[in-house]
Amino acid sequence: MSGQISVLLSLAILAIFGTVPKLLEEPGAPALPWIQLSFVSHNPLTLRCPGGQRSGRVYWQYTNGSTVTAGKARTIAGPWAARYYRGPLKELKLRSRVHWDQLVVHPAWVADSGLYTCKDGGRTLARYQVEVQDATRLHISHASLGQGALAKLTVPQRAQLFTRWGSWQTCDRCGALGERKRLGYCYARPASAPQGLAVPCGLLGLELPPRGPELRMEACQVSCPPLPPPALPLPRTLQARPGQSVELACPGASIHVPVSWQRDGVPLTWLGLLGRGGNVGHSLDLLTGGASYRIARVAASDRGLYRCLVNGRQAAAFRLDLPTVPHRRRFNLGRLLAVARALVATFAALFVGSAILELVGCCSSDSTPCLGY
Ligand SMILES: *[C@@H]1O[C@H](CO)[C@@H](O)[C@H](O)[C@H]1NC(C)=O
């Protein structure tokens, strides 16, 4: 009995200190290549673990560092992750979850750059060398405003920096003039190997001038698919005071998916908000590709029904409401008092009147017994 308990105890201690995954490690397995990937901060980071969804035992390890010989790997998601961490590692673990065969870190920060390994027991299923590029350095350009994308940058004797573009996302609305965007990451090709493979700028391991990712936008027009319109989400009412700042956050939206906004059915476009002639103080969050709509100092004229669409589907609706201005309230209170006063006066008059009538009726008629005699 005590033997069993001690075995259980030592197993628990081993699990706590993370030795179990190491004991399960198969030393003879061939090393997988490191896949180099870039992401953008303030948005979700998603890594795939091929074949990982079947076992349900998959866990992810993180090593802080850009070189493959960096520090200690720590389990941040999956069944082995129930451990106590502090500081940035704890923060990363709280933002990480395993979803099917994927690791999702939402939102990702620049400090999450490092090595990510997906494991199933002792088997390594995938290894990634990740750079999270800074969304606050995002270069945004809209073709319809005549804005240009960043040019290639040659750093003599070091590298050539350029933007590696992702594909265009689908148009953010249908049946009307819409907009589409695409994201590009900073990539670098070392001067020593001009024909060689380009890598995410931060993974080159060289001191380089600062250059961030890029977001490009342009107009587009597509017709709507012949499908019945899906059920609209019920609006959530938001009460705001005049002058307050308001942020409407669209669930499921990020820089990686088409997002669009409308107010009382009228499209709110990047073109309108980035260019001149937009509503002053109204803006879309640039860092997340429009996942939130902001109003700097809300006024009564901003009242309305705001909707956001993600991938062409209504994702949320907000009814922005402002309470009536204070002097109206005082006026209402005054009126209420006047009504109350009038009511009291009426009751008093009725009471006095009925008392008089009773007295008069009592004394003029002999048939009614009066005052109990
Ligand atoms: C990784 O290391 C850097 C530099 O020491 C630090 O700023 C960052 O917070 C660390 N990130 C994590 C997730 O531990």
The ligand as a MOL file (V3000), in Angstrom:
LIG
                    3D

  0  0  0     0  0            999 V3000
M  V30 BEGIN CTAB
M  V30 COUNTS 14 14 0 0 0
M  V30 BEGIN ATOM
M  V30 1 C 12.0240 35.9780 -24.6560 0
M  V30 2 O 13.2000 36.7030 -24.3130 0
M  V30 3 C 13.1060 38.0980 -24.4620 0
M  V30 4 C 14.4760 38.6970 -24.2070 0
M  V30 5 O 15.0450 38.2170 -23.0320 0
M  V30 6 C 12.0380 38.6210 -23.5240 0
M  V30 7 O 11.8950 40.0110 -23.6590 0
M  V30 8 C 10.7180 37.9320 -23.8390 0
M  V30 9 O 9.7120 38.3660 -22.9490 0
M  V30 10 C 10.8640 36.4130 -23.7900 0
M  V30 11 N 9.5980 35.8150 -24.2630 0
M  V30 12 C 8.9720 34.7930 -23.6710 0
M  V30 13 C 7.6860 34.3740 -24.2400 0
M  V30 14 O 9.4340 34.2190 -22.7120 0
M  V30 END ATOM
M  V30 BEGIN BOND
M  V30 1 1 1 2
M  V30 2 1 1 10
M  V30 3 1 2 3
M  V30 4 1 3 4
M  V30 5 1 3 6
M  V30 6 1 4 5
M  V30 7 1 6 7
M  V30 8 1 6 8
M  V30 9 1 8 9
M  V30 10 1 8 10
M  V30 11 1 10 11
M  V30 12 1 11 12
M  V30 13 1 12 13
M  V30 14 2 12 14
M  V30 END BOND
M  V30 END CTAB
M  END
